[in-house]
Amino acid sequence: MPFSSYLYPFLAIVLWAGNVIVSKLAASAIAPTAITFYRLILVLILMSPFMLRPLWRNRAQIRRHWWQLALSGLLAMALFQSLSYRAAESTTATNMAIVTALIPLLTALLSVIVLGEAVTLGMAGGGLLSFAGLLYLVGRGDPGAILREGVHMGDLLMLLAAASYALYGVLLRHWKLSIPVWQAVYMQAIAALVFMLPQFLLLPAGSAALDARTLPLIGYSGIGSSILLSFLWIEGVKKLGPTRCSIFINLLPVLTAVFAILWLHESMQAYHLIGGGVALAGVLLTQMVQRPLFGSRAGAV
């Protein structure tokens, strides 16, 4: 495989790490609902000149799968993004990235429930390992603190965001839609915008300001992490396949931690390294060990 093929998922993860930093910067500048709404507007403005004609030609198929596209937009573009921005208000960028990197594990677990796939040894062992690492991380080195103080809201919201995105991926595998990728992305953005509109209209005055501080954040969110990231990831999957590309997600906490230290002046603590390392080891175990835990692999539903 040419070396250049590996640049696509790697650069996509670099942009993803940058988006985590943008989420933290946005937490003190603009309401989560507002930046989610504005980034969707920007995505639709930039994509419309290229998508309207193909969508019109494919309108019969789009109409046939409208509810799957709407649900996909709700999970991947409305819930995942808005929950991520909300989580950034009360947790660190490093924690956000580590929890996000659990998406492959959550995808595997949801595949058992939704698709009827067999539980593998890697899934069982990796799930327990990742859970232990996550407890150590969220407890900041003291898992017993979770029982005494509860889970930090930001970490819980980020876990819900990751679960939302994982469910999105599982449903796409279940539906096997034949709609071209970019047309699906465009329709998902429209659906997400519809879901976000009522919340946007209810925002208090001043929480959705467009100014010199918020415009660059919206620009990066719409262009960098929505369009360019999607392009790089889609091309990476075409060249390497989804399994190889998913391995690159494990780089997200590392790159995010570096960016957070450089730009946000966050400090790297031992519990980040230990808890995050154990959690990511569990994700790798899930991906690498595919032997069924109970007998032969069950067929997908």
N, C-alpha and C positions, 0 to 999 in steps of 0.2 A: 504494500500500500504506500503510495507516495507520501512523503512527509507533509506536503502541503494539505493533504486531506485532513490531517489532525489539527491543522490550524483553525478550521471552521468551528468545531465544538469548543476548542480552547478559547478562541476570541469571543465566542458566545458567552462562556462562563465569565470572562473578564468583564463583559458588559453587564452581566447579571450581578456580579460583585459590585460594580459601580452603581447599579440600581439600588442595592441595599444601602449604600452610602447616601444616595439621593433621598431615599426614604427617611433616613435619620435627619438629614438637613431639612426635609419638608415638614417634619414633625413640629418644628417651632415656627414655621413660616406660613402654612396653609392647611386647611382642614383636609383630612384624608378623603372625604367624599369629593371635595372640590378638585384635588389633583387627579383623582381617578377619572372624574368627569371630563376635565380638560384634556387629559392625555388621550382619551377616546375620541374627542372632537378632533384633535390634531391628527390622529391616525386615520380617521375617516376622510379628512380634508386631503391628506397626502396620497391616500390610496384611491380615492374616487376617480380621478382621471384615467387610471389604468384598469379599474375594476367594473365600472358601470356597464360597458358594452358586453364583456364576457358574462356578467351576471344576467343581463337581459336575455342573452342567447341560451343561458342555462336555467331560466326562470322556472321551468316546469319541475326540474329536479330540486331546486332550492325550495319551492313551495311544498314539495312532497316531504322534505326533511326539515321543515321550519322549526318544529318543536325540539328536535335534537340540537340544532344550531343555537336555538335560544337558550337551552339548558347549558350547553357548552359555554356560551358567552357569560352566563350567570356565574358558573363555577370558576372559569379560568381568568376572565377579565374583570368581572365585577367583584365577586367575593375574594378571590385570591389577592387582587391588588389592593382593594380597600382595607381588608384585614391586615395586610402587610404594613400599610401606611399607619394604621391605627396601632399596631404592635410596636412600631418604631417610637411611639410616644413614651413607652415605659420599659423598653429593654434595649440591650446593646446591639450594635450591628453584627458583632461576632456571634452572639446568641441567635440572632435572626438567621444568619447564614448556616449555622450548624443545624438548626431545626429544619430549614429549607432543604438541606442535603439529605434529610430523611425521606424525601419524596419517593425515591426508588423502593425503599422498604415499605412505605405505606401503600404504594402501588401494588406490590406483591401481596400484601395482606388483603387489600380490597379485591384483588383478582380472585382470591379464594372464595370470597363472599359473593361477588357479582358474577364471575365467569365460571365458578365451579372448578378452578384449577386445584391441583393437588398441593397439599402442604409439603414443602421440602425440608430437608434437614437444615439447609442454610437459612431458610426462612424462620424455622423454630429457634435455632441457636442465635441467628443474627438479630431476631426480634428481641429476645431476652437481653442480649448484649447491648443493643442500641438503647433499650429502655433503661438499663442500669446506667449507661453513660449519660442519658438525658436527665435522669434523676440527680446524678452527681453534678451535672452542669447547672440545672435549674436551682439546685440547693446550694450552689456556689461552694462546692466542696463538702457540704454537710447535708446529705439526703434527709436526715432527720428534721432539718429546718422546714421542709415541705409540710410535714405533719404539724409542726408548731405554728408556722406562719402562713401556710397555704402556697399555692403556685402563683408566681408573679403574672399579672394579667397580660403583659406583653408577650411572654413566652407561650402562654395558653392560646392567645390570639394567633400567634405565628404557627403554632401546631395546627390550629383549625384551618388556617390558610393553606398550609402544606397538604392537609387531608383533602381540602377542596380541589387542589390542583391534581392530586393523585387520583381522585375519583373521576375527574375530567379525562385523564389519560386512559383509565380503565374503560370508561364508557365509549371512548372513541374506538378502542379495540373491539368492544362488544358490538357496536353498531356497524363498523367497517364501511363508513360512508365513502361513496365514490366521487364526492364533490372535490374538485381541485383545491389544494391546500390554501392558496391565497384567497380564493373565493370564500372558503369556510372561515378563515380568519376575519375577513371583512364583515361577513354576516354576524359572526360572534361579537364583533365590536359594536355593531348596530344594536344587537340584543342587549349587550351590557350597558350601552348608553341609555336605552329605554328603562332598564332596571334602576340605573343610578339617578335618572332625572327627578323623580319625586323627592329623593333625599337631598339632591342639590338645591331644589327650590325651597326647601325648608331650612337651609343653612342660615345662621344669624349673619347680619351685615358685618362685613369686614373680614370674615373667615375665608373668603374665596377671592381675595384681591389678586389682580394681575399687575405685577410691578417688576422692578429690576431684580428683586430677590427670587420671586417665584417663577418668572418666565423661563430662566435657564433650567430649572428643575423640571418644569413641564416639558420643555424641549427635549431634554435627555430621556425622560420617561416615554414620550411619544415616539421619538425617532430612534434613539439608541436602544432602549430596552424593549420596545414593542416591534419596530420594523426591522432594524438591523440585526438584533438578536434573533428574531424569528427566522430571518433569511439565513444567517450563519448556521443555526441549529438544523433547519430543514435540509440545507446542503450537506451538513455533516452526516445526518442520518442517511441521506442518499448515498454518500460515499463510503461510510463506515458501518452503517446499520445502527439500530436503536440501542443494542446491548453495549457496543463499544462506546457510543456517545454517552450513555448514562454513567459510565465510569468517571467521566470528566466532572460530573456534579460534585464528586468528592473533593475537587479542588476549590469549590466555592468558599468554604470556611477559611481556607488558607489565604486566598486572594483577598477576601473581605477583611480578614484580620489585618493584613498588611495595609490595605487602604484605610481602615479605621484608625490604625496607629498614625499613619501619615497625615490624614486630613481631619479626623475627629479627635485626635489625641487620646483615644481610648487606650487603656493599658491591658496588656496580655497577662492574665492570671493563670496560676497552675491549674485551676479547675477547668479553664477553657481547654488547655492542652490535654488533660486527663479525661474529662468528661466528653469533650468533642472527639478525641481520638478513639475512645471506646465506642462511642455511638457510630462513628464512621467505619470502624472495624466491623461492626455488626452489619452495616449496609453492604460492605464488600463481601462479607460471608454470605449474605442473602443472594447476591448476584453471582457468586462463583460456585456455590455448592447447590446443585440442582437435583440431587437424588431425592426421590419422594420419601417422606417420613413414614407413610403407611402404604405398603404395597406398591402397585403400579400407579402411574400418573392417571388421574381421572381426566376424562374428556371435558372440554370446555362446553358450557351450556350455550 
